[in-house]
Amino acid sequence: MMGSCIARISERDHHASDGYTLDNAAQIVRQDRANWHRFHQRDRDDEVGAWFRTDDQRARLQRKADTADRGC
């Protein structure tokens, strides 16, 4: 387990930093964590989630979630 946190997924989390629409849960969660840690755009119920501070940590989260989605 990498860690845990509570994150409210809002409309802004459904779009990448450069504006395109994200199309899977792993991407959206990664963007939510980037919004918190990198861009300081936080939703009311978001928690810190110290395991996702860097882009590398968020990429690792996305890879693990993508693998879980494929049932691997």
FIGU-991201 format. One line per 8 residues: number of its first residue (from 1); their letters; for each residue x negated, z negated, y negated of N, C-alpha, C, O. Coordinates in nm, 4 decimals. Example, Ala and Ser with C-alpha at 12.3 -4.5 7.8 and 13.67 -1.06 7.14 Angstrom:
1> as> -1.3190/-0.7800/0.5690/-1.2300/-0.7800/0.4500/-1.3200/-0.7800/0.3300/-1.4236/-0.8465/0.3319  -1.2850/-0.7080/0.2250/-1.3670/-0.7140/0.1060/-1.2900/-0.7870/-0.0030/-1.3409/-0.8039/-0.1138
***
This chain:
1> mmgsciar> -0.0840/0.0000/0.1175/0.0000/0.0000/0.0000/-0.0889/0.0000/-0.1243/-0.1857/-0.0756/-0.1329  -0.0548/0.0851/-0.2191/-0.1308/0.0967/-0.3435/-0.0933/-0.0124/-0.4434/-0.1772/-0.0559/-0.5223  0.0287/-0.0554/-0.4402/0.0783/-0.1513/-0.5364/0.2252/-0.1243/-0.5605/0.2849/-0.0380/-0.4961  0.2819/-0.1966/-0.6513/0.4229/-0.1742/-0.6820/0.4490/-0.2078/-0.8282/0.3734/-0.2807/-0.8924  0.5564/-0.1531/-0.8774/0.6032/-0.1829/-1.0114/0.7463/-0.1324/-1.0213/0.7918/-0.0562/-0.9360  0.8157/-0.1737/-1.1231/0.9496/-0.1225/-1.1512/0.9356/-0.0193/-1.2619/0.8701/-0.0434/-1.3633  0.9980/0.0956/-1.2411/0.9913/0.2025/-1.3405/1.1297/0.2638/-1.3580/1.1921/0.3067/-1.2610  1.1763/0.2675/-1.4804/1.3008/0.3390/-1.5113/1.2626/0.4845/-1.5357/1.1778/0.5140/-1.6199
9> iserdhha> 1.3251/0.5743/-1.4619/1.2982/0.7173/-1.4777/1.3979/0.7709/-1.5808/1.5187/0.7737/-1.5568  1.3457/0.8127/-1.6942/1.4304/0.8646/-1.8013/1.4123/1.0163/-1.8123/1.3300/1.0757/-1.7427  1.4889/1.0757/-1.8988/1.4837/1.2215/-1.9171/1.3430/1.2683/-1.9518/1.2995/1.3719/-1.9014  1.2709/1.1958/-2.0359/1.1368/1.2410/-2.0751/1.0399/1.2432/-1.9578/0.9404/1.3156/-1.9618  1.0672/1.1649/-1.8527/0.9808/1.1632/-1.7344/0.9971/1.2889/-1.6495/0.9145/1.3157/-1.5621  1.1012/1.3649/-1.6740/1.1286/1.4873/-1.5978/1.0538/1.6085/-1.6534/1.0703/1.7200/-1.6039  0.9719/1.5867/-1.7558/0.8987/1.6967/-1.8193/0.7509/1.6607/-1.8298/0.7156/1.5493/-1.8686  0.6661/1.7550/-1.7952/0.5212/1.7354/-1.8062/0.4822/1.7233/-1.9532/0.5591/1.7582/-2.0428
17> sdgytldn> 0.3638/1.6742/-1.9751/0.3143/1.6540/-2.1113/0.3161/1.7823/-2.1931/0.3336/1.7784/-2.3149  0.2980/1.8964/-2.1261/0.2991/2.0236/-2.1992/0.4364/2.0905/-2.1983/0.4491/2.2061/-2.2386  0.5408/2.0174/-2.1519/0.6772/2.0628/-2.1704/0.7497/2.1222/-2.0522/0.8725/2.1305/-2.0551  0.6793/2.1643/-1.9471/0.7528/2.2278/-1.8377/0.8270/2.1231/-1.7546/0.7872/2.0067/-1.7495  0.9348/2.1661/-1.6901/1.0187/2.0769/-1.6115/0.9541/2.0484/-1.4767/0.9116/2.1403/-1.4067  0.9471/1.9218/-1.4411/0.8916/1.8804/-1.3119/0.9999/1.8951/-1.2062/1.1181/1.8758/-1.2346  0.9589/1.9299/-1.0827/1.0600/1.9638/-0.9832/1.0590/1.8789/-0.8568/1.1287/1.9118/-0.7608  0.9813/1.7700/-0.8543/0.9917/1.6812/-0.7390/0.9641/1.5370/-0.7801/0.9075/1.5098/-0.8860
25> aaqivrqd> 1.0055/1.4467/-0.6937/0.9971/1.3040/-0.7255/0.8544/1.2585/-0.7520/0.8315/1.1786/-0.8429  0.7588/1.3071/-0.6754/0.6197/1.2654/-0.6930/0.5688/1.3017/-0.8324/0.5012/1.2212/-0.8964  0.6006/1.4211/-0.8793/0.5586/1.4634/-1.0126/0.6243/1.3767/-1.1203/0.5601/1.3380/-1.2179  0.7520/1.3471/-1.1013/0.8266/1.2701/-1.2013/0.7736/1.1279/-1.2107/0.7580/1.0745/-1.3206  0.7459/1.0664/-1.0968/0.6903/0.9309/-1.0994/0.5515/0.9320/-1.1624/0.5176/0.8429/-1.2402  0.4714/1.0325/-1.1290/0.3386/1.0430/-1.1906/0.3508/1.0538/-1.3423/0.2747/0.9902/-1.4153  0.4462/1.1341/-1.3902/0.4647/1.1488/-1.5345/0.5140/1.0189/-1.5973/0.4709/0.9826/-1.7068  0.6037/0.9491/-1.5287/0.6486/0.8195/-1.5799/0.5308/0.7256/-1.6003/0.5218/0.6590/-1.7035
33> ranwhrfh> 0.4414/0.7196/-1.5041/0.3246/0.6314/-1.5146/0.2289/0.6790/-1.6231/0.1683/0.5965/-1.6915  0.2136/0.8113/-1.6406/0.1310/0.8639/-1.7497/0.1942/0.8307/-1.8842/0.1245/0.7957/-1.9795  0.3261/0.8418/-1.8913/0.3944/0.8074/-2.0165/0.3678/0.6623/-2.0539/0.3493/0.6308/-2.1714  0.3659/0.5745/-1.9553/0.3397/0.4321/-1.9833/0.1950/0.4105/-2.0255/0.1681/0.3552/-2.1321  0.1008/0.4553/-1.9399/-0.0399/0.4195/-1.9577/-0.1134/0.5054/-2.0600/-0.1958/0.4541/-2.1358  -0.0851/0.6339/-2.0632/-0.1610/0.7244/-2.1501/-0.0939/0.7473/-2.2850/-0.1595/0.7480/-2.3892  0.0380/0.7661/-2.2815/0.1091/0.8060/-2.4027/0.1869/0.6912/-2.4680/0.2426/0.7082/-2.5764  0.1908/0.5762/-2.4034/0.2602/0.4578/-2.4560/0.4073/0.4856/-2.4865/0.4631/0.4328/-2.5827
41> qrdrddev> 0.4695/0.5698/-2.4028/0.6135/0.5974/-2.4115/0.6783/0.5203/-2.2971/0.6698/0.5612/-2.1813  0.7419/0.4107/-2.3290/0.7898/0.3193/-2.2267/0.9406/0.3054/-2.2304/1.0022/0.3012/-2.3369  0.9983/0.2984/-2.1119/1.1414/0.2739/-2.0990/1.1653/0.1238/-2.0863/1.0750/0.0479/-2.0511  1.2850/0.0835/-2.1148/1.3220/-0.0575/-2.1217/1.2809/-0.1369/-1.9981/1.2299/-0.2480/-2.0129  1.3005/-0.0858/-1.8787/1.2742/-0.1626/-1.7567/1.1376/-0.1353/-1.6946/1.1062/-0.1910/-1.5893  1.0566/-0.0521/-1.7565/0.9246/-0.0205/-1.7006/0.8349/-0.1438/-1.6955/0.8367/-0.2281/-1.7852  0.7572/-0.1518/-1.5894/0.6531/-0.2533/-1.5767/0.5170/-0.1855/-1.5803/0.5068/-0.0634/-1.5683  0.4135/-0.2652/-1.5969/0.2782/-0.2121/-1.6144/0.2332/-0.1243/-1.4981/0.1990/-0.0083/-1.5210
49> gawfrtdd> 0.2315/-0.1734/-1.3759/0.1805/-0.0946/-1.2631/0.0331/-0.0647/-1.2782/-0.0055/0.0508/-1.2960  -0.0493/-0.1672/-1.2714/-0.1930/-0.1556/-1.2990/-0.2651/-0.0558/-1.2089/-0.3755/-0.0123/-1.2420  -0.2062/-0.0192/-1.0979/-0.2711/0.0727/-1.0041/-0.2659/0.2166/-1.0530/-0.3255/0.3039/-0.9900  -0.1976/0.2441/-1.1619/-0.1739/0.3816/-1.2066/-0.2260/0.4068/-1.3476/-0.1724/0.4914/-1.4191  -0.3298/0.3341/-1.3881/-0.3818/0.3447/-1.5248/-0.4515/0.4761/-1.5529/-0.4376/0.5304/-1.6625  -0.5262/0.5288/-1.4568/-0.6048/0.6501/-1.4814/-0.5360/0.7724/-1.4215/-0.4493/0.7607/-1.3349  -0.5764/0.8892/-1.4690/-0.5215/1.0126/-1.4139/-0.5551/1.0251/-1.2654/-0.4724/1.0723/-1.1873  -0.6744/0.9839/-1.2259/-0.7123/0.9895/-1.0837/-0.6208/0.9014/-0.9992/-0.5800/0.9413/-0.8901
57> qrarlqrk> -0.5888/0.7836/-1.0479/-0.4989/0.6951/-0.9742/-0.3585/0.7557/-0.9650/-0.2935/0.7458/-0.8609  -0.3121/0.8177/-1.0720/-0.1800/0.8803/-1.0694/-0.1788/1.0021/-0.9782/-0.0786/1.0278/-0.9116  -0.2877/1.0772/-0.9740/-0.2971/1.1920/-0.8829/-0.2929/1.1451/-0.7383/-0.2297/1.2089/-0.6541  -0.3597/1.0342/-0.7090/-0.3580/0.9779/-0.5737/-0.2156/0.9382/-0.5355/-0.1715/0.9648/-0.4238  -0.1443/0.8749/-0.6274/-0.0045/0.8401/-0.6040/0.0770/0.9648/-0.5708/0.1555/0.9644/-0.4759  0.0585/1.0714/-0.6487/0.1343/1.1944/-0.6253/0.1004/1.2541/-0.4896/0.1904/1.2970/-0.4174  -0.0272/1.2579/-0.4534/-0.0661/1.3121/-0.3218/-0.0016/1.2333/-0.2086/0.0498/1.2924/-0.1136  -0.0037/1.1014/-0.2176/0.0578/1.0184/-0.1140/0.2083/1.0426/-0.1066/0.2640/1.0517/0.0029
65> adtadrgc> 0.2741/1.0529/-0.2202/0.4181/1.0772/-0.2216/0.4505/1.2164/-0.1686/0.5485/1.2331/-0.0959  0.3699/1.3164/-0.2038/0.3915/1.4522/-0.1512/0.3771/1.4538/-0.0003/0.4556/1.5195/0.0681  0.2786/1.3831/0.0533/0.2571/1.3760/0.1972/0.3754/1.3086/0.2649/0.4201/1.3540/0.3703  0.4261/1.2024/0.2069/0.5420/1.1314/0.2627/0.6644/1.2215/0.2633/0.7425/1.2175/0.3583  0.6833/1.3036/0.1588/0.7971/1.3956/0.1519/0.7932/1.4987/0.2640/0.8976/1.5417/0.3129  0.6738/1.5380/0.3042/0.6591/1.6370/0.4118/0.6654/1.5738/0.5500/0.6647/1.6443/0.6509  0.6714/1.4412/0.5550/0.6798/1.3725/0.6827/0.5485/1.3664/0.7576/0.5473/1.3484/0.8793  0.4375/1.3813/0.6862/0.3059/1.3793/0.7508/0.2537/1.2376/0.7619/0.1441/1.2160/0.8136
***
